[in-house]
């Protein structure tokens, strides 16, 4: 859930819980975490059914680390390391293969390495550093 204030997040969470209950579902209070994205640390007190929701400094969502301080350089560095790891794994098979055409190697790069490098880039704010 995304909101511009603590009160709005609390309201959204209560509504979400009510809808889940109507659908015979239950929000796991042990697994539910909150993350406030801000330049300065901001404590956000959110509760659900009398239980305080833990606030975390970073969160891994679909393989992408999201940091509370929105450290874009770190996010880009992590994705670049993942892409480099994949490229390294296929080095002996693809890159050093003298029988494979350059065109084929480029296609493999575009389908296997480049998507990892650019994954979730659309969610990052664009700056001169990223």
JONOR-V75504 format. One record per backbone hydrogen bond with DSSP energy under -1.0 kcal/mol. CO is the residue of the C=O (numbers start at 1). NH is the residue of the N-H. If there is no record, write none. Layout:
BEGIN
((CO NH) (CO NH))
END
This chain:
BEGIN
((5 9) (6 10) (7 11) (8 12) (9 13) (10 14) (11 15) (12 16) (13 17) (14 18) (15 19) (16 20) (17 21) (18 22) (19 23) (20 25) (21 24) (28 32) (34 56) (46 53) (48 51) (51 48) (54 34) (57 68) (59 66) (61 64) (64 61) (66 59) (67 70) (68 38) (70 72) (71 75) (72 76) (73 77) (74 78) (75 79) (76 80) (77 81) (78 82) (79 83) (80 84) (81 85) (82 86) (83 87) (84 88) (85 89) (86 90) (90 94) (91 96) (94 97) (101 105) (102 106) (103 107) (104 108) (105 109) (106 110) (107 111) (108 112) (109 113) (109 114) (113 117) (114 118) (118 121) (120 123) (121 124))
END
